[in-house]
Amino acid sequence: MERLKLLEAADQLRSPVWDEIADYVEVTTVRDGRSALGLLQEQQFDLVLVNLRLSGLDGLELLRRIRNEKLCPLVVLTSDFPDFQYAQQGIIYGAFDYLLRPLTADVLLPLIFRAQEKLQLTEKQYLQECTQLVQHMGQPDLGDVFDTIVADQVQKSGTAIQRDVAIRRVYQAVIDQVFIERPWLHQFQDQKNYEALDWMSSTERNAVCSFCRRRLIELSNTLAVLQPPTEDTSMQHILQDILEHVDGGCLQKDIASAHFLSRTALSEMFRAQLGRSYQSYVTEIKMLRAQYLLSHTDMKIYEISARLGYKDVNYFSRIFRKRYGVPLSQFRRTGQDDYQI
């Protein structure tokens, strides 16, 4: 077996355990977080062991930087004291595992073998799970699909930590894929919001699974509104056209003409397949776009109104207030968290 190239960041002397397992790993050690980050930015490593208590850059922040900058595929957190909350935080940041010190060969060798397998073998199982979830996004049974995957992981994983690592990886891959397949989604949702650590103070042992399930369902519900499921290929193209050009106003005559339809035929398609009028759908899409612009830009209200094709700002304001129950100015001050679909 080819040796793994490993970096250990620990504010303590190099452990003799590395000499015991030198046949399996080539180890570089550093004593502080900033040195570790600098080395990772210069060299390629297969695996990084990061102690939570590091000087210069603490373990969680170093982990976050490694994941955000994609500096190493596998990061393991280590600690001198058991703390499940730290383990949870590490998992949501993308840690591969969480180990207690002192590190021994009995603990490290299984980790190394798992890392080797992770790096060398295909991701078939994860791809299958990701594909299932991606295919069910926007469908009412998404939660059931997620629960089935979690139940399968419970049987296969040795510990709760390993289960949460697997679920977190699947979750992130699904989020990434959904945004890749739907470039227009960035006009309505900030992908970074789905990485927000809003459960960090939770003491619940299933917090990671609960977080991932809730956020996937939230995104699924949003997609169900933005892109209602339909088997009609023509309708799918029309919906995508509207979503891609929501800032242009989406006049019914223009959309109908672009798809070689009359306005009447387009209206009938929406009534028959979506059970609603063209105008009600487009208005809802525009309000969701307005919500995003209010929450993520400094655009003036009249600028947002004009961008969405509303010449009358007061009319735009009335429609928005009817949709969300608050004035535009209050929505911007309050933020979007209380006004989810």
N, C-alpha and C positions, 0 to 999 in steps of 0.2 A: 504494500500500500504506500502510495506517495505521501510524504510528510506534508501536513498542513503548515502553512505559514501563519503563525499566531503572534499577536501583539497583546501584551499584558500591561494594563495601566493600573498600578497599585501603589499607594503611598507607603510602601514597606519594602524590605529587602527581598531580593529575588528568592523565590522558594526553591529548595533543593528538589522538589517533586518534578521539576522540569527536566532535571538530569535523569530521573528515573524513567521517564517516558520519551526520551530524546529520539527513539526510533520512530515515533509517530508525529512529532511536532518540531518545527524549527521556531524557537521562541525569541522574541525581542521584548525587553522590558523597559518601561519608563516609569518615572516616579510622580508625574503630575499630569493633569488633564490637557493643558496646552501643548506640552511636548508630544503627547499622544496624538492630538489633532494635527499638529504639524507633520508628524511622521506619516499619518494616514493620507494626508494631502500630497505626499511625495512618493509613497510606495504603495504597492498592492498587498493586502493581507486577506487570508481566507476567513479568519476568525479573530475577534477582539474580545478580551476579557477586561471589563471595566469595573473597578471598585467604586461603590457609591460615594465613599468619602475620599475625594481627591482634592488636592490643593490646586488653585489656579482656575480650574473648570471642573465642577462637580460631576459625578457619574451620570446623572440623569441628563444634564445639559450636554455632556459629551455625546451620550447616546443620541439625543435629539439631533445634534449637528451631524453625526455620522449618517443617520437615516436620511435627513433632509438633503445632504450633499452626496448621498449614495457612495460613501467612502469605503464601505465594507459590507458584504452580504450578510454576515452573521455577527451579532453582538450579544455577549453574555454578561449580565450584571452579577457582581459578587458583593458580598457584604459580610462583616464580622458579626452582625446581629440579625436574627430573624425578624422581618418586618413585611407582612403580607401587603400592606399598602404600597410600599416601595416596589414590591414585585408587580403589583397591578399597574403602577405608573410605568414601569419599565416595559411591560407587555404592550400597553397601548402605544408606547413610542416605537414598538417593533422589536423588542428584545427576543433573542432566540431561547434564552433560558435564564434562570436566576439561581445562583449557587451560594451556599454559605462557606465561609472560610473557617478553618484552614482547609486549603484544597489538597486532596489526596489523589493518588493514582486510581483508587477504586471509584472515585467520583468523576475524575477527568477523562478516563479512558472511554466510558460509555458516551460521554458528551462528544468526544472526538470522533467516535464511530458514527454517532448520529449526524454530526456536522459533515463528515465525509460522505455519508449517504445522501444528505441534503444537497451537497454540492455536485455529486456525480450522477445521481439517479434522476430520471425524469420527474416532472411535477404532475404526473398523470392524475393522481387523486385530487390534488388541489385544483387542477384545471377542470376536472369533472364537476367539482363542487362549485367552482366559480361560474362555470357555464350554466349550471342549473339555476343559480341565483340570478345571473344576468338575464337569462331567458324569462324568468318570472317577475322581473322588475316591472312595475305597473299593473301586476295581477293581484287579485285579492288573497291568493294563497301563498304569497311570499313568506309570511311568518311561519307557515307550516313547513315549507321547504327548509327554512333556516333551522327550525327546531329539529328536523330530521337529521340535518348535517351535524348539529351539536350533539345529538344523541349518539350518532356514529362515532364522533370524536371522543365522547365519554368512554365508550367501550375500548377504543384503540389507544388512548393516551394513558401513560403511566401515572401522571399526576394532574392536579387541577391546573398547575402552571403550564404544563405542556399542552393541555387542552386549550387553554386560553391563547397560547402562542399560535396554535393552528387556526383557531377561529379568527384571531386578529389578522393573520396573514390573508385568509380567505376574504375577510371583510375589506381590507385595503385593496386587494386585487379587483374585487367587484366594483368598488367605487371608482378606481382608475379606469376600468374597462367601460363602465357606463358613460363616463365623461368623454372617453376617446370615441366611442361609437356615436355619441350625440354632441358634436361640437357646439351646436346651438344652445346646449344646456348652460353653458357659461354665461349666457345673457340673463339667466334667471336664478342661478345658484352659484355660490362660491364654493369651489371644491374643498378649500381649506376648512370650511365649516364642518365638514364631515370627519375632520381629524381633531376637532376641538375636544379638549379633555374636561368635559363638563360633569364628570362623575368622580373626579379625583378624590373628593373627601369621603366617598362612600366606603363603608366598612363591609359591605355585602361581598361575599366570596364569589358570587356570580356576576360581579359588576361589569366585567369585560364583555361577557356574553350578552348581558342586558343592554349595555351601551350599543354594541354592534347591531343587535336585533332592532332596537328602537330607531337607530339612525337609518338603517336600511329600509325599514317600513316608512319612515318619513320621506325618504327620497322616492320610494316606490309610489307613495300616494301623490307626490308632486308630479311624477311622470304620468300617472293615470289621468291627471287633469290636463297637463300640457299636451300629451300625445295619447289620447284615448285609444284603446286597442280596437283594431278593425282588421278584418281579413281582406278588405278591398285594397288592392295595390294602388289604384288611382287615388283613393282617399288618403292612404299613407303618404303619397307624394304631395298631396295638397296640404296636409297638416305640416309636413316638414318644410314646405315652402313658406307657410305662414310663420312658423317658428324661426326660420332663418332670416325673415325679413320683417319681424315684428316692429322694428324701428321705422320702417317705411310707411306705416299706416295701414297696410293690408286691406286696401279698398276691395270690396267684393267684386266689382267689375274687372279690376286688374287681375285678381287671382283667377276668376272664371276664364278670362281671356287667355291667360298664360297656360291654362290646362284645356283649352279648346272647348269650353263649356259656356252655356248661357248663364246669366245670374239665376234664373229660375231653376235650371238643372242643378246648379251648385247648392242652392237652398234645399232642394229636394234630397240631395245626397246627405246633407247634414241632418235633416229631419229623420231620414230613413235609417241612417247608420249610427248616428250619435244621439238621436232623440232630442236634439236641440237646434236652435237656429244658428246660422253662420255668424250673425252679429253677436249673439250671446257668448259664443266660443271666443271670438276675436277680442271682445271686451274683457273677458276674464284673462286672456293671455296678456293683454296690454297692462292690466292692473298688476299682474305678477311681475311684469317687466318694470313697471313703475316702482313697485316695492323694492326690487333689486337696486334700481338707480338711486332711490332715496337712501337706502341703507349703505351703499358702497361707493357713492360718488358725492361730489360737492356741487353737482349741477343744481341750478335754480329750478324752482317748480315750473316756471313758464318755459324753461328750456326742455324739461322732461315732457311737458305737455306737447310742445312743438315736435319733439323727436318722435312721439308716438302718434302723431297725426291729428292732434286736437288743437284746433285754432283758438277755441274758446277755453281759456284757463279755468274759468268758473265752472263750466260744464265738466271739464276733466276732474276738478276737485269734488264736484257732487258725486260723480260716478265712483271715485275712489272712496269717498266717505261711506257711500252706500255699501261698497264691497267689504270694507274693513271696520266700519263703525267709528272711525276717528278721522279728524282732519289730517291733511297731508303733513302740515307742520308738526302736529303732535306725534304722528307716526315716525317722523324722522328723529325727533327727540327721544322717543321711547325705544326705538329700535324694532327689529322684526321678530324677536323671539316669541312675543305674545300673539303673533298673527299668522301662525302657520296654517297651511291648508288643512 
